[in-house]
Every structure is written in C-alpha cells, then in structure tokens.
Amino acid sequence: MTKFFLLFFIIQFVHFLATFKLYVKAGRKSWEALIPIYNAIILMQIINRPKWWVFLFFIPIINLIMFPVVWVETIRSFGKNTTKDTLLVVLSLGFYIAYLNYNSDKLEYVKDRNLSPKAGLGETVSSLLFAVIVATIVHTYVIQPFTIPSSSMEKSLLVGDFLFVSKLHYGARVPITTVTLPMVHDTIPFVKKKSYMFNDDISKKETSILNIFQLPYLRLPGFQQIERNDIVVFNQPADTLLDMDNFSPDRNYYKPIDKKTNLVKRCVGIPGDTLEVRNGYVFIDGKQTKLSDRTKLQFSYTIKFKAQFSSYEEASNILKLYDITDGIAYDSKSGEYFVQATEEAVANARNNPYIESLELRKNNKGDRDSKILPYDKNYNWNADFFGPIYIPEKGKTIDINVNILPLYKRLITEYEGHQLSVRGNQIFIDNNLATNYTFKQDYYWMMGDNRDNSIDARFWGFVPFDHVVGKPIFIWLSWNTDGKGINKIRWNRMFTTVGGIGEPRSYLVYFVIILIICSAYNRYRKIRDVKKE
C-alpha cells in the first residue's frame, strides 16, 4: 500500500506540473490542480463532463480506459479537435497536454463546447468506449463468462459448456493486476502474448518496476459463503509452477493471483473439515459425503472388447451409446485399455455384445504416488486413498512439527508470505522458533467429479480464499464438437442452472419469449416516435 500511495501522489504532482496553467486558462486557481481528487472534480467541470466520472478513475482497469478519454476531452476543451491532436495526446500517454500547458498563451478555453462528436467515427468510438467500460465493470465485479475446457467435471459439467459465473455470491475481488487489457485473462488472443504488465520471475518479485502497479488483495462483501459440494471457479494455486506437470519444482514461476489459470471444480471440503479419500469417495470427519442427484461421479474402468475394431472411432462410437465420452486410454505398464464412466453407464454398457468386461480400477491403500500431495516419502497416499488431512480455517491454530510440516509448508510460505526454515527438528517462521501456527485465511479442497481423470487438490493442495473467483450459476450455451448440424448445440442444456436438485431444467423457451416481447416493444416505440415527429 505504501508503494501504491507513493505512486498515486507522484501522478498527482505530475498532473499539477502538466495542467496548472490550463486550470488558470479555464478560470480556476492553479493550486486546484494539485489537490488529489478535488483536482479531478474541477477538471470534470472544465471539460464539461459529469462529476461521477471521477469515481471511474478509482476502479482498476476501468481507469486505464478513462485516462485517454479525459486526455482527449481536455485538449478539445482548449480547441484542439484535429485527428493529429488526438493521436499526439494518446500516443504520448497524455504528455502532449504538458506541452500545451506551457504554451497556453496560444490557447483559448472553450467553455460551452459541443460535446457531440463532429464525425460518425467519433460517435462510433465514443459508443465503443462506453460499451467497453460497462462490459468491463460487469465482467470484473458482477458476472463473468467461463468455458469448460477439460473433462474433469464430467458428467456434472461437460466440455463445451459455456457458463456465467457470479462474482457477487462470494464477493467480487478487486483486480490485483491493474495494468492489463480489459476482459482478457492472462493471454492476448491470437498473438499469444502476456496480457498484463508484471515480471513473473520470482527473484524480481519485490524489485521489478513493473510490479509496483499491483494492488493488495481486497474482496467486496458477498452474500453467501462457499458451502460443501458447491461448484466453484478459482485461480489454480499450482499456476505458480514453472512446469504445470511438475508439482515439486526447484523454483516458483510467480504469476499474480488474478492471472493464474481459471479452473472449475467441486468444493468437497471447507475450512475446519478433516477430509479423507477412501476408495475414491470423500469422507468428512469420518462420514461419507452425500452428493446431490445432479452430481455424476466418474471412475476409471479397465475395458476389454470381444471384437477387433478397424479404428479407434469405431470403438468410441459404441461407448458413446452409453454416454462414455471421455475417450479410450492405454496403460503402458499393465497393457490394458481403460475408460472413465459413471456406475450407471458401466451397468448399461456391460450388456453390449461387443464388450467383454468393464472392471473398476483402483490404487491399493498404502501404495505411495509421488505426484500426490504432500510429495513426502512418509505419506503413503494416492488418488484413491488420501488423508486424513485438516483443512485450515482462518484464525485457527494448529500444532506444527517436522512430520506435519509437509502438509502446510506451502500455505505458510507461498500463500501467507512467511519465511520458513527447518534446523534439525525445529521449525523457524520469520526467524522465530514455532511450535504452532495460526492461519490468516480460509482454505478449501477442490476435486473433479471425474475422479480418476482430474488434476485437482490431491495433486496441488489447498485453494486459499483469495484465489476464489466466483460461483457458476447458469449454462447459457453447450457446444458438442462431436455433434452434426444443429445437434452441435446441446439444446437441453441451454439456459439451465448449474446448482439445484433434480434434473436440470432449460429456460430457453422463456428467454426466447422475453426476447420477442422486448424486440416487439422496441419496434412499437420506434413507430410511435416516428408518428409523433
């Protein structure tokens, strides 16, 4: 915050040096260009724009759009209306105003200038800027579109589902990365370049000048807490890794929290829970979790066919008859083929004359998987038998020692910002001997419903609350790449809710009716206005 306020006051001083003569030219006092916030209110009066525009300067990302808008409005208030002037002020990042300021004797202030653009292009640009501002506010603080990219949530959510994710439920997170393209995540489409200004090298995290534009984490109040078994969109904690397939690297590839990869999983454990996975099923405080009828768990099954197929597609088409759509995989160690499927799909597929058998694949209890948290030889855990593990709750204190430390070391150092070292059997946090630790925030345990084909918390651990993006509430489109013609759209999934009980119900018909009514009303209003003229 100290760096942020220092930067803020530097900008204010630069603004004063670049505009104080223009303030005087407009009939104001030169000192009015120096007082923070007040100078912006006076500037809005000078350029004849509403005072509430000042509020937009304090909304991260939105202010990046507002700055060039106000630069252009400022020079136009002093008669500089040409395309050349507009390009000069934008390309110089506003410093063209400073040039005009020190040559203000040649300028005349236009007090009651016409605010309407003089050309069709100007009107179009103004409309586009306003649309971008509104869309960015909605995208950042209200609701965000999200696409299901992988099958980790099959069959609860499908690859090709397009969701609306509410930021209001858990509280909208104020952008941490302030210098970024609006409505773009971490990569600019097509050019495949980083969309934000930040130095990802962790060794330069505290020293790079690019990183001074980061804001501290801040979340607006929400009206709902994350409940157990909610589907949640969040930033993947493991996106601090240099190699996404290596969960125990030598160094971190540090990305800002809000620019880490977005994922969607089911929150199977909330703060304060003690979680255990037994035979692929989740147990909380010793009791098996009860899932809603909308939750469709998939597990891995070894498959054997009675016939030889001429192609992979031929075998896949048979499986798709039973809604087994995750493809056929090959295990090089066992020489077996396997698929991901629900219990219901397997029961039906076993009756197919071309299928010899479908047998559940499971790890043995006590067999250690080195890719599974906490990557420690003293923990013989795997994806099917995992835990028990305590999920930290904000303000709760636990005893720590060298045996339990592998479970929580990343939380203490990476997510809560402490320095930690181990000397013999003693743990030092910020150079102080520590036998217990109090957590600063809530943590959650996220897992995919496609249990044996999901890289989730079993592989990269806890999700801090500051990584939570929002709650999926609505599927507005579902695209099936295997479909043909109009069947590429899964019509029965369009405009269905993500949560709830019972079979999902489509509200597409109601949406179409509302759309027709609105279109008819707009047409009626235009005809009425024409008749009045």
C-alpha positions in Angstrom: 0.0 0.0 0.0 2.9 2.3 0.7 4.2 1.9 -2.9 0.7 2.4 -4.2 0.1 5.7 -2.3 3.6 6.9 -3.3 2.8 6.2 -7.0 -0.6 7.9 -6.5 1.0 11.1 -5.2 3.7 11.1 -7.9 0.9 11.0 -10.5 -0.9 13.9 -8.8 2.3 16.0 -8.8 2.9 15.2 -12.5 -0.7 16.2 -13.2 -0.1 19.5 -11.4 3.0 20.3 -13.4 1.3 19.3 -16.7 -2.0 21.2 -16.2 -1.9 24.1 -13.7 -1.7 26.8 -16.4 -4.7 25.2 -18.2 -6.7 25.4 -15.0 -5.9 29.1 -14.8 -6.9 29.5 -18.5 -10.2 27.9 -17.7 -10.9 30.5 -14.9 -9.7 28.3 -12.0 -6.8 28.7 -9.5 -3.5 27.0 -10.2 -3.4 25.3 -6.8 -6.7 23.4 -7.6 -4.6 21.2 -10.0 -2.6 20.0 -7.0 -5.2 18.7 -4.5 -5.9 15.0 -5.0 -9.4 14.0 -6.0 -10.5 17.7 -5.8 -8.4 18.4 -8.9 -10.3 15.6 -10.8 -13.6 17.1 -9.8 -12.6 20.6 -11.0 -11.2 19.0 -14.2 -14.6 17.4 -14.9 -16.1 20.9 -14.6 -13.5 22.3 -17.0 -14.2 19.6 -19.7 -17.9 19.8 -19.0 -18.3 16.2 -18.0 -20.3 14.7 -15.0 -18.5 14.6 -11.7 -19.3 10.9 -11.2 -16.6 10.2 -13.9 -14.1 10.8 -11.1 -15.3 7.5 -9.5 -14.3 5.6 -12.6 -10.6 6.7 -12.1 -10.5 4.6 -8.9 -11.8 1.4 -10.5 -8.8 -0.7 -11.5 -8.6 -1.5 -15.3 -11.5 0.9 -16.0 -9.2 3.8 -15.2 -6.9 2.7 -18.0 -9.7 3.4 -20.4 -10.7 6.6 -18.7 -7.3 8.2 -18.8 -7.1 8.5 -22.6 -10.8 9.6 -22.7 -10.1 12.5 -20.4 -6.9 13.4 -22.1 -8.8 13.8 -25.4 -11.6 15.7 -23.7 -9.1 18.1 -22.1 -7.4 19.1 -25.3 -10.7 19.5 -27.0 -11.8 21.9 -24.3 -8.9 24.1 -25.5 -9.8 23.9 -29.2 -7.6 21.0 -30.2 -10.0 18.9 -32.2 -8.0 17.5 -35.0 -7.1 13.9 -35.6 -3.4 14.8 -35.3 -4.0 16.3 -31.8 -5.9 13.3 -30.7 -3.2 10.9 -31.8 -0.5 13.1 -30.2 -2.2 13.1 -26.8 -2.9 9.3 -26.8 0.5 8.2 -28.2 2.4 10.5 -25.8 0.4 9.0 -22.8 -1.1 12.4 -22.1 2.2 14.3 -22.0 1.1 16.3 -25.1 -1.1 18.2 -22.5 2.1 19.3 -20.7 3.3 20.8 -24.0 0.0 22.7 -24.4 0.2 23.7 -20.8 3.5 25.6 -21.3 2.2 27.1 -24.5 -1.2 28.0 -23.1 -0.9 31.6 -24.2 -1.8 30.4 -27.7 -4.9 28.5 -26.5 -8.5 29.6 -25.9 -10.7 27.8 -23.4 -14.0 26.7 -25.0 -16.4 27.0 -22.1 -19.7 25.8 -23.7 -18.3 23.5 -26.4 -20.5 21.0 -28.2 -20.0 17.6 -26.6 -21.4 15.6 -29.5 -18.7 14.1 -31.8 -18.4 16.0 -35.1 -18.0 12.9 -37.2 -19.6 9.5 -37.4 -16.2 7.9 -36.5 -16.1 9.9 -33.3 -19.5 8.9 -32.3 -18.7 5.2 -33.0 -15.5 5.4 -30.9 -17.4 7.1 -28.0 -20.1 4.4 -28.1 -17.5 1.6 -28.2 -15.6 3.1 -25.3 -18.7 3.4 -23.2 -19.6 -0.2 -24.1 -16.2 -1.5 -23.1 -16.4 0.4 -19.8 -19.8 -1.1 -18.9 -18.8 -4.6 -20.0 -15.5 -4.4 -18.0 -17.4 -3.4 -14.9 -19.9 -6.3 -15.3 -17.1 -8.7 -16.2 -14.9 -7.7 -13.2 -17.4 -7.2 -10.4 -20.7 -8.9 -11.4 -20.7 -11.8 -13.7 -18.0 -13.4 -16.0 -18.4 -15.9 -18.9 -16.4 -19.1 -18.5 -15.9 -22.1 -20.7 -15.4 -25.7 -19.5 -12.1 -26.7 -21.2 -11.5 -30.2 -19.8 -13.4 -33.2 -18.7 -12.5 -33.1 -15.0 -16.2 -32.4 -14.1 -17.8 -34.8 -16.5 -20.8 -35.6 -16.3 -21.8 -32.8 -14.0 -20.4 -30.2 -16.4 -19.5 -31.1 -19.9 -16.7 -30.0 -22.2 -18.2 -27.2 -24.3 -20.5 -25.8 -21.6 -20.4 -22.0 -21.5 -21.1 -20.7 -18.0 -22.0 -17.5 -16.4 -20.0 -17.2 -13.2 -21.4 -14.9 -10.4 -18.8 -12.8 -8.6 -21.5 -11.4 -6.2 -22.1 -14.7 -4.3 -18.7 -14.9 -2.6 -17.8 -11.2 -3.1 -16.2 -9.7 -6.1 -12.4 -9.5 -5.9 -10.9 -6.1 -6.7 -8.3 -6.7 -9.5 -4.8 -7.1 -8.2 -3.1 -6.6 -11.5 -4.1 -3.1 -12.6 -2.3 -2.7 -15.9 -3.9 -5.3 -18.1 -6.2 -5.5 -21.2 -9.8 -5.3 -20.2 -11.9 -8.5 -20.3 -8.8 -10.6 -21.2 -7.3 -13.1 -18.8 -3.6 -13.9 -18.9 -3.0 -14.2 -22.7 -3.9 -11.9 -25.6 -5.9 -14.0 -28.1 -4.3 -14.9 -31.4 -1.0 -13.2 -30.7 -0.4 -15.5 -27.6 1.4 -12.8 -25.6 1.0 -11.9 -21.9 -2.0 -9.6 -21.5 -0.7 -7.9 -18.3 2.3 -5.9 -17.1 4.1 -7.9 -14.5 7.5 -9.6 -14.1 6.9 -13.3 -13.5 10.4 -14.0 -12.3 10.1 -14.6 -8.6 13.6 -13.4 -7.9 12.5 -9.9 -9.2 9.0 -10.0 -7.5 9.9 -7.3 -5.0 12.3 -5.3 -7.1 10.9 -5.1 -10.6 9.4 -1.7 -11.5 6.7 -3.5 -13.4 5.3 -4.9 -10.2 4.6 -1.6 -8.4 1.2 -1.4 -10.1 -0.1 -4.4 -8.2 -2.8 -3.7 -5.6 -3.1 -5.7 -2.3 -5.8 -8.4 -2.2 -9.2 -6.9 -1.5 -12.6 -8.5 -1.8 -16.0 -6.8 -1.7 -18.7 -8.3 0.7 -20.6 -11.3 -0.7 -24.0 -12.6 0.4 -23.0 -16.3 0.5 -20.2 -18.5 1.8 -18.8 -21.4 -0.1 -20.7 -24.4 1.0 -19.6 -28.0 0.9 -20.1 -29.5 -2.6 -20.6 -26.2 -4.3 -19.1 -26.0 -7.8 -16.5 -23.1 -7.7 -14.4 -21.3 -10.2 -11.0 -20.3 -8.8 -7.4 -19.5 -9.8 -5.3 -22.6 -9.8 -2.7 -22.3 -7.0 -0.3 -24.5 -8.8 0.0 -21.9 -11.6 2.9 -20.6 -9.7 4.8 -23.6 -11.1 7.3 -23.3 -14.0 6.1 -26.6 -15.3 2.4 -27.4 -14.8 3.1 -31.2 -14.9 5.8 -30.9 -12.1 4.3 -30.2 -8.7 7.6 -30.1 -6.8 9.8 -27.7 -8.7 13.1 -26.0 -7.6 11.6 -22.5 -8.0 8.3 -20.8 -8.4 7.2 -19.1 -11.6 5.3 -16.3 -9.9 2.1 -15.1 -11.5 -0.2 -12.6 -9.9 -3.2 -14.4 -8.2 -5.8 -12.9 -10.5 -3.8 -14.0 -13.6 -3.4 -17.6 -12.7 -5.3 -20.2 -14.7 -9.0 -20.3 -14.1 -10.3 -23.8 -13.1 -13.7 -25.1 -12.1 -14.0 -28.0 -9.5 -16.3 -29.1 -6.8 -15.5 -27.9 -3.3 -15.6 -31.2 -1.3 -14.0 -29.8 1.8 -14.5 -26.4 3.6 -12.5 -24.7 6.4 -12.5 -26.7 9.6 -13.2 -30.1 7.9 -11.0 -33.1 8.3 -11.0 -34.8 4.8 -10.2 -38.3 3.8 -10.5 -40.1 0.4 -11.3 -43.8 0.7 -11.6 -45.9 -2.5 -12.2 -42.7 -4.4 -15.0 -41.4 -2.2 -14.7 -38.4 0.1 -15.3 -38.6 3.8 -15.6 -35.6 6.0 -15.0 -36.0 9.7 -15.3 -39.8 9.2 -18.6 -39.7 7.4 -19.0 -40.3 3.6 -20.2 -37.1 1.8 -23.8 -37.2 0.5 -24.0 -35.8 -3.0 -27.0 -34.4 -4.8 -28.6 -36.3 -7.7 -27.1 -33.8 -10.1 -23.6 -34.9 -9.2 -22.4 -37.6 -11.6 -19.1 -39.2 -10.4 -16.9 -41.0 -12.9 -14.3 -43.6 -12.2 -11.7 -45.4 -14.2 -12.6 -48.9 -15.6 -10.5 -51.4 -17.5 -12.3 -52.4 -20.7 -11.9 -55.5 -22.8 -13.7 -56.0 -26.2 -14.8 -59.2 -27.7 -14.0 -58.0 -31.2 -11.2 -56.2 -33.1 -12.2 -52.8 -34.3 -11.0 -51.3 -37.6 -10.5 -47.9 -36.0 -10.4 -46.0 -32.7 -13.5 -44.1 -33.8 -15.5 -47.3 -34.2 -14.9 -48.4 -30.6 -15.5 -44.9 -29.3 -18.9 -44.7 -31.2 -20.1 -47.8 -29.3 -19.1 -46.3 -26.0 -20.9 -43.1 -26.8 -24.1 -45.0 -27.0 -23.8 -45.3 -23.2 -22.6 -41.7 -22.6 -19.0 -42.8 -22.2 -17.4 -39.9 -23.9 -14.0 -39.4 -22.3 -12.2 -41.5 -24.8 -10.2 -44.7 -24.5 -6.8 -44.6 -22.9 -3.9 -47.1 -22.7 -1.9 -48.0 -19.7 1.6 -48.9 -20.9 2.5 -50.5 -17.6 -0.3 -53.0 -17.5 -1.0 -53.2 -21.2 -4.7 -52.5 -20.6 -7.2 -50.1 -22.1 -9.4 -48.1 -19.8 -12.3 -45.6 -19.9 -13.9 -43.1 -17.5 -17.5 -43.7 -16.8 -20.4 -43.5 -14.2 -21.6 -46.6 -12.5 -24.9 -46.3 -14.4 -23.1 -46.1 -17.8 -21.0 -49.1 -16.9 -24.0 -51.2 -15.9 -25.7 -50.5 -19.3 -22.5 -50.9 -21.4 -21.8 -54.4 -19.9 -24.8 -55.7 -21.9 -23.3 -54.7 -25.2 -22.3 -57.8 -27.2 -19.0 -56.2 -28.3 -17.9 -55.6 -24.7 -16.3 -58.5 -22.8 -15.8 -56.8 -19.4 -15.6 -53.5 -17.6 -13.7 -53.7 -14.3 -13.1 -50.9 -11.8 -9.5 -49.7 -11.5 -8.3 -48.6 -8.1 -5.0 -48.0 -6.3 -4.2 -50.1 -3.3 -4.3 -48.5 0.1 -0.7 -47.7 1.3 0.8 -47.5 -2.2 2.5 -44.2 -2.5 2.1 -42.0 -5.6 5.0 -39.5 -5.7 2.8 -37.0 -7.7 0.3 -36.8 -4.8 0.4 -34.2 -2.0 2.5 -33.8 0.1 5.3 -35.4 -2.1 6.9 -36.8 1.0 8.1 -40.4 1.5 6.5 -40.5 4.9 3.0 -40.2 3.4 1.9 -43.3 1.5 -1.1 -41.6 -0.2 -2.5 -41.9 -3.6 -5.5 -40.5 -5.6 -7.9 -43.2 -4.2 -6.7 -43.4 -0.6 -5.7 -40.0 0.7 -5.6 -38.4 4.1 -6.9 -37.7 6.6 -6.0 -34.0 6.3 -7.2 -30.9 8.2 -8.4 -28.1 6.0 -7.3 -24.8 7.6 -9.8 -22.2 8.9 -9.0 -18.5 9.3 -7.9 -17.8 12.9 -7.5 -21.4 13.9 -4.2 -22.5 15.4 -2.6 -25.9 14.9 0.5 -27.5 16.4 3.2 -28.0 13.8 6.3 -30.2 13.7 8.6 -31.6 11.1 6.2 -34.5 10.5 3.1 -32.4 9.7 5.0 -29.5 8.1 4.9 -31.0 4.5 1.1 -30.6 4.5 1.2 -26.9 5.3 4.6 -25.5 4.3 3.3 -24.1 1.0 0.4 -22.4 2.8 2.7 -20.7 5.3 5.3 -19.5 2.8 3.6 -19.1 -0.6 0.0 -18.0 0.4 0.7 -16.3 3.8 4.0 -14.8 3.0 6.3 -16.0 5.8 9.9 -17.2 5.7 10.3 -20.7 7.0 13.4 -22.8 7.8 14.0 -26.1 9.5 17.0 -26.7 11.7 17.2 -30.3 12.9 13.7 -30.9 14.3 13.0 -27.3 15.0 10.8 -25.0 12.8 11.5 -21.3 12.5 9.0 -18.9 11.0 10.3 -15.4 10.3 13.4 -16.5 12.3 11.3 -17.3 15.4 11.0 -20.7 16.8 7.5 -22.0 16.1 5.6 -25.0 17.6 2.2 -23.8 16.4 0.7 -21.7 13.6 -2.4 -19.6 13.2 -3.8 -19.4 9.7 -4.6 -16.0 8.2 -7.3 -17.1 5.7 -9.7 -19.9 4.9 -8.7 -22.8 2.6 -10.8 -25.1 0.5 -10.4 -28.6 -1.0 -11.4 -28.8 -4.7 -11.8 -32.0 -6.6 -13.2 -33.0 -10.0 -16.2 -35.3 -10.4 -14.3 -37.2 -13.0 -12.3 -38.6 -10.1 -9.6 -40.6 -12.0 -9.1 -38.1 -14.7 -8.8 -34.8 -12.8 -5.7 -32.9 -11.7 -7.0 -31.4 -8.5 -6.3 -30.7 -4.8 -4.9 -34.2 -4.4 -2.1 -33.1 -6.7 -1.6 -29.4 -5.8 -3.2 -28.9 -2.5 -5.4 -26.3 -0.8 -7.1 -23.4 -2.5 -6.8 -20.2 -0.5 -9.9 -18.0 -0.4 -8.1 -15.1 -2.1 -7.9 -17.4 -5.2 -11.7 -17.9 -5.4 -13.2 -16.2 -8.5 -16.9 -17.0 -8.2 -19.9 -19.4 -8.4 -21.1 -20.8 -11.7 -24.9 -20.2 -11.8 -26.0 -20.7 -15.4 -25.2 -22.6 -18.6 -26.1 -20.3 -21.5 -24.7 -22.5 -24.3 -23.4 -26.0 -24.6 -21.4 -27.0 -27.7 -20.9 -30.6 -28.7 -17.9 -30.9 -31.0 -19.0 -34.5 -31.9 -22.5 -33.4 -33.0 -23.5 -32.6 -36.5 -25.6 -29.7 -37.8 -28.0 -28.3 -35.3 -27.1 -31.2 -32.9 -23.7 -29.5 -32.3 -25.7 -27.5 -29.7 -26.9 -29.4 -26.7 -30.3 -27.8 -26.6 -31.4 -29.5 -23.4 -28.5 -27.8 -21.5 -29.0 -24.3 -22.8 -30.2 -21.8 -20.1 -30.1 -24.4 -17.3 -28.9 -23.7 -13.8 -25.7 -25.3 -12.5 -26.9 -25.9 -9.0 -30.1 -27.2 -7.6 -31.7 -30.6 -7.2 -33.5 -32.8 -9.7 -32.9 -32.9 -13.5 -31.7 -29.6 -14.9 -34.5 -27.6 -16.5 -33.9 -25.5 -19.6 -35.3 -21.9 -19.5 -34.5 -21.4 -23.2 -38.2 -21.0 -24.2 -38.8 -18.4 -21.6 -35.7 -16.5 -22.8 -36.9 -16.5 -26.4 -40.4 -15.3 -25.3 -38.8 -12.4 -23.4 -36.6 -11.6 -26.3 -39.5 -11.5 -28.7 -41.5 -9.2 -26.3 -38.6 -6.8 -25.9 -38.0 -6.7 -29.7 -41.7 -6.0 -30.3 -41.8 -3.3 -27.7 -38.7 -1.6 -29.2 -40.2 -1.7 -32.7 -43.5 -0.3 -31.4 -41.6 2.6 -29.6 -39.8 3.5 -32.8 -43.0 3.5 -34.8 -44.6 5.7 -32.2 -41.7 8.2 -32.2 -41.9 8.4 -36.0 -45.6 9.2 -35.8 -45.0 11.9 -33.2 -42.5 13.6 -35.5 
